[in-house]
Amino acid sequence: MTATSSHPQARQALRLPRDFALITVAIDAVMVLVNMALQLWPDSPNAEQLRSAYALPGVWVPMVFSIGMAWVLAAALAWSHGRNALEKRGVDSVARLPQPRVRYGAAYVVVLLLNFYALSPLLYDLQLLFMPGGRLHESLGDTSMRAAMPVFMFLQSVAQLIVLVLGVWVAAWFALRAGRADASDTRGDDVPAGSSPRRAVALVGASVFASLQMWSGAALSRWSSVSQGLDGAGLLVAWVVPPLAAFALAFWGGWLGATAGLSRVRPFRAVAASVLAFALVQIGCIAIALAWLALAVWLHGFNSAGSLVGFALALVLVYTLLAVLLTRAATRGFYRRYL
């Protein structure tokens, strides 16, 4: 770290990644609270019905953890963009930016409003097509709709993920675009060694991986009846444990794949590596599970509860290994030129 880092402006610039993350979560929280207040206001239509629905564990548990996972992902992305700016331009150049926090907050609010008033109504209209009485329901029938509904829910989550990733990037780009001309005379080697880009890569990748795991699980739960009989405690375990485990495994794999010699974060590469790793993990687990089931049926191996438990434990072990190894390989592949 150079001597300029001891100046007040330099210290303020070094706090920019953290401030971006805090601003992101604060704005998201305010938007959620305002939306909930408008929905549950006593004079608003359907307020009593919504209050009764939100009191059900099957409603508030998925909603709370989905919102929380989105906040974690948005905060990690915002932090990584701020970190990437320090690496690319240097502390002195970032310190000379005019009000980057205010500009970021204003741009992020605009992004959220566009998402709320443009994308969300569009996705809701598309979702109505799959509901009973919708156009697709009438033409496809119940059996086809049961298969199409989880696919649509997962694709809807992917669309929201893309909007979230691009929205944070747009806000960060707007906040950091000023002062680009003077970035060429400053290098990013005065960034403190304690804020490693390796950690940022692993954090972003793990957040994306865990988000995809949660949202794909939510889509499958609408298709299957496994989670319908769970009570409040069971729902909490079902919504807490898988995302936390996925986050830990992906963080470990991303940390191993980034290696200590990484010089810059490059957030979009972390996102792409995580998406690729997640897709490969799901494909690998499905292929191994189908092969195991086919072999068990051929050998008549599923004649007891113990064999089913063994199959489940083996699948968990396979998922653990694939999540770490494939995240490591995907991260290293995307960052190979920058090690």
C-alpha positions in Angstrom: 0.0 0.0 0.0 1.4 3.4 -0.9 1.7 6.5 1.2 -1.4 8.0 -0.4 -3.6 5.4 1.3 -3.1 7.3 4.6 -4.8 10.4 3.3 -8.5 10.9 4.2 -9.7 10.7 0.5 -7.7 7.5 -0.1 -9.1 5.9 3.0 -12.6 6.9 1.9 -11.9 5.3 -1.5 -10.7 2.1 0.1 -14.1 1.9 1.8 -16.0 2.2 -1.5 -16.6 -1.6 -2.0 -18.0 -1.9 1.4 -20.1 1.2 1.0 -21.5 -0.1 -2.4 -22.6 -3.3 -0.7 -24.2 -1.5 2.3 -26.0 1.0 -0.1 -27.3 -1.9 -2.1 -28.8 -3.8 0.8 -30.2 -0.6 2.4 -32.0 0.3 -0.9 -33.3 -3.2 -1.3 -34.6 -3.3 2.3 -36.3 0.1 1.9 -38.0 -1.1 -1.3 -39.2 -4.3 0.3 -40.5 -2.5 3.4 -42.4 0.1 1.3 -43.9 -2.6 -0.9 -45.0 -4.6 2.1 -46.4 -1.6 3.7 -48.5 -0.7 0.6 -49.8 -4.3 0.4 -50.6 -4.7 4.1 -52.0 -1.2 4.7 -55.5 -1.5 6.2 -57.2 0.5 3.5 -55.5 -1.4 0.6 -57.5 -4.1 -1.3 -56.9 -7.7 -0.2 -54.8 -6.5 2.9 -56.5 -8.9 5.3 -56.1 -11.8 2.9 -52.4 -11.0 2.4 -51.8 -10.7 6.1 -53.3 -14.1 6.6 -51.2 -15.6 3.7 -48.0 -14.1 5.0 -48.6 -15.6 8.4 -48.3 -19.1 6.9 -44.9 -20.7 7.2 -45.2 -22.0 3.7 -45.4 -18.4 2.4 -43.2 -16.3 4.6 -40.3 -18.8 4.9 -39.6 -19.1 1.1 -40.2 -15.3 0.7 -37.8 -14.3 3.5 -35.0 -16.6 2.4 -35.4 -15.7 -1.3 -35.2 -12.0 -0.5 -32.2 -12.6 1.7 -30.4 -14.6 -0.9 -31.0 -11.9 -3.5 -29.6 -9.3 -1.0 -26.5 -11.4 -0.5 -25.9 -11.8 -4.2 -26.5 -8.1 -4.9 -24.2 -7.0 -2.1 -21.4 -9.4 -3.2 -21.7 -8.1 -6.8 -21.6 -4.4 -5.7 -18.6 -5.1 -3.5 -16.8 -6.8 -6.3 -17.4 -4.0 -8.7 -16.0 -1.5 -6.2 -13.1 -3.8 -5.6 -12.4 -4.2 -9.3 -12.4 -0.4 -9.7 -9.7 -0.1 -7.1 -7.6 -2.7 -8.8 -8.0 -1.3 -12.3 -7.6 2.4 -11.6 -5.9 2.6 -8.3 -6.9 4.4 -5.0 -5.9 7.9 -6.1 -8.1 7.7 -9.3 -11.1 6.3 -7.4 -10.7 9.0 -4.7 -11.1 11.7 -7.3 -14.5 10.4 -8.5 -17.3 12.9 -7.9 -19.8 11.5 -5.3 -19.6 7.8 -6.4 -21.8 6.6 -3.6 -24.6 9.1 -4.3 -24.4 8.3 -8.0 -24.5 4.5 -7.4 -27.5 4.8 -5.0 -29.5 6.9 -7.5 -28.7 4.6 -10.4 -29.6 1.5 -8.3 -32.9 3.0 -7.3 -33.8 3.6 -11.0 -32.8 0.0 -11.8 -35.1 -1.3 -9.0 -38.0 0.8 -10.1 -37.7 -0.4 -13.7 -37.5 -3.9 -12.5 -40.6 -3.4 -10.3 -42.7 -1.6 -12.8 -41.6 -3.2 -16.0 -40.1 -6.7 -15.6 -42.2 -7.9 -12.6 -45.5 -7.2 -14.3 -44.3 -8.9 -17.5 -43.2 -12.1 -15.6 -46.5 -12.1 -13.7 -48.5 -12.0 -17.0 -46.4 -14.8 -18.3 -47.0 -16.8 -15.1 -50.8 -16.4 -15.5 -50.5 -18.4 -18.7 -49.6 -21.5 -16.6 -52.3 -21.0 -14.0 -55.6 -22.9 -14.1 -57.7 -21.3 -16.8 -54.8 -19.8 -18.6 -54.2 -20.2 -22.3 -51.4 -22.7 -22.0 -53.3 -24.7 -19.4 -56.3 -25.0 -21.7 -54.2 -26.2 -24.7 -51.6 -28.4 -22.9 -53.7 -30.1 -20.2 -52.8 -30.9 -16.6 -50.1 -33.4 -17.2 -48.0 -31.2 -19.5 -48.6 -28.2 -17.3 -47.1 -30.0 -14.3 -43.9 -30.5 -16.3 -43.9 -27.0 -17.8 -44.5 -25.1 -14.6 -41.2 -25.8 -12.8 -39.3 -25.1 -16.0 -41.0 -21.7 -16.3 -40.3 -21.0 -12.7 -36.6 -21.8 -13.0 -36.4 -19.7 -16.2 -38.1 -16.9 -14.4 -35.5 -17.0 -11.6 -32.8 -17.0 -14.2 -34.2 -13.9 -15.9 -34.4 -12.2 -12.5 -30.8 -13.3 -11.8 -29.7 -11.7 -15.1 -31.5 -8.5 -14.3 -30.0 -8.4 -10.9 -26.4 -8.9 -12.2 -26.8 -6.4 -15.0 -28.6 -3.9 -12.7 -25.8 -3.8 -10.2 -23.3 -3.5 -13.0 -25.2 -0.6 -14.6 -25.4 1.2 -11.2 -21.6 0.7 -10.6 -20.7 1.7 -14.1 -22.7 4.9 -13.8 -21.0 5.7 -10.4 -17.5 4.9 -11.6 -17.5 6.1 -15.2 -16.4 9.6 -14.3 -12.6 10.1 -14.2 -11.9 7.4 -16.7 -9.4 9.7 -18.5 -7.1 10.0 -15.5 -7.1 6.2 -14.8 -4.3 5.5 -17.2 -1.6 7.2 -15.1 -2.4 5.2 -11.9 -2.0 1.5 -11.3 -4.0 -0.6 -8.8 -0.9 -1.8 -6.9 -1.7 0.4 -3.9 -4.7 -1.6 -2.9 -4.3 -3.2 0.6 -3.1 -6.8 0.5 -5.8 -7.7 3.0 -8.6 -7.3 0.6 -7.7 -10.1 -1.8 -9.3 -10.3 -5.2 -9.3 -14.1 -4.6 -11.8 -13.7 -1.9 -14.0 -11.5 -4.1 -14.0 -14.0 -6.9 -14.9 -16.8 -4.5 -17.6 -14.7 -2.8 -19.3 -13.7 -6.0 -19.2 -17.2 -7.4 -20.6 -18.7 -4.2 -23.4 -16.2 -4.1 -24.5 -17.0 -7.7 -24.2 -20.7 -7.1 -26.2 -20.6 -3.9 -28.9 -18.4 -5.5 -29.3 -20.8 -8.4 -29.5 -23.7 -6.0 -32.2 -22.0 -3.9 -34.3 -20.9 -6.9 -34.1 -24.2 -8.7 -35.1 -25.9 -5.5 -38.1 -23.5 -5.2 -39.1 -24.3 -8.8 -38.9 -28.1 -8.1 -40.9 -27.7 -4.9 -43.8 -26.3 -6.9 -43.7 -29.4 -9.1 -43.3 -32.1 -6.4 -45.2 -32.6 -3.2 -42.2 -33.3 -1.0 -42.3 -30.0 0.8 -46.1 -29.7 1.2 -46.2 -31.7 4.4 -43.4 -29.8 6.1 -44.1 -27.7 9.2 -42.4 -24.4 10.1 -39.2 -26.1 11.5 -38.9 -28.4 8.5 -39.4 -25.6 6.1 -36.6 -23.6 7.8 -34.2 -26.5 7.5 -35.2 -27.1 3.9 -34.6 -23.5 3.0 -31.5 -22.8 5.1 -29.3 -25.9 4.8 -29.1 -26.4 1.0 -28.2 -22.8 0.1 -25.6 -22.6 3.0 -24.1 -25.9 1.9 -24.0 -24.8 -1.7 -22.5 -21.5 -0.8 -19.7 -23.1 1.3 -18.9 -25.7 -1.3 -18.8 -23.1 -4.2 -16.8 -20.7 -2.1 -14.2 -23.4 -1.4 -14.1 -24.4 -5.1 -13.9 -20.8 -6.2 -11.1 -20.1 -3.7 -9.1 -23.0 -5.0 -9.7 -22.1 -8.6 -8.8 -18.4 -8.3 -5.4 -19.1 -6.6 -3.3 -16.6 -4.8 -1.8 -15.0 -7.9 -5.0 -13.5 -9.2 -4.6 -9.8 -9.9 -8.1 -8.6 -10.6 -11.7 -9.6 -9.7 -13.4 -9.3 -13.1 -16.9 -10.0 -11.6 -18.6 -11.2 -14.8 -16.0 -14.0 -15.1 -16.9 -15.1 -11.6 -20.6 -15.1 -12.5 -20.0 -17.0 -15.7 -17.8 -19.6 -14.0 -20.4 -20.1 -11.3 -23.3 -20.5 -13.7 -21.3 -23.0 -15.8 -20.2 -25.0 -12.7 -23.8 -25.1 -11.4 -25.1 -26.4 -14.7 -22.4 -29.1 -14.8 -23.1 -30.1 -11.2 -26.8 -30.6 -11.9 -26.1 -32.5 -15.1 -23.6 -34.7 -13.4 -25.8 -35.5 -10.4 -28.8 -36.3 -12.6 -26.7 -38.6 -14.8 -25.2 -40.4 -11.9 -28.5 -40.7 -10.1 -30.2 -42.2 -13.2 -27.4 -44.6 -13.8 -27.5 -45.7 -10.1 -31.3 -46.1 -10.3 -31.1 -48.2 -13.5 -28.4 -50.4 -11.9 -30.4 -50.8 -8.7 -33.6 -51.7 -10.6 -31.7 -54.2 -12.7 -30.1 -55.8 -9.5 -33.3 -55.3 -7.4 -31.2 -53.3 -5.0 -34.0 -51.0 -3.6 -35.8 -53.5 -1.5 -35.2 -51.8 1.9 -35.2 -48.4 3.5 -31.5 -48.7 4.1 -30.7 -48.9 0.4 -32.7 -45.7 -0.2 -30.8 -43.9 2.6 -27.5 -45.1 1.2 -28.5 -43.8 -2.2 -29.4 -40.4 -0.8 -26.1 -40.2 1.2 -24.1 -41.2 -1.9 -25.9 -38.6 -4.0 -25.0 -35.9 -1.3 -21.4 -37.0 -1.5 -21.4 -36.8 -5.3 -22.9 -33.4 -5.1 -20.3 -32.2 -2.6 -17.4 -33.5 -4.8 -18.8 -32.1 -8.0 -19.6 -28.7 -6.6 -16.0 -28.2 -5.3 -14.2 -29.7 -8.2 -16.3 -28.3 -11.0 -16.4 -24.8 -9.5 -12.6 -24.9 -9.1 -12.2 -26.0 -12.7 -14.6 -23.5 -14.1 -13.1 -20.6 -12.1 -9.6 -21.6 -13.1 -10.6 -21.9 -16.7 -12.2 -18.4 -16.9 -9.3 -16.8 -15.0 -6.5 -18.7 -16.6 -5.2 -15.7 -18.6 -5.1 -13.5 -15.5 -3.2 -15.7 -13.0 
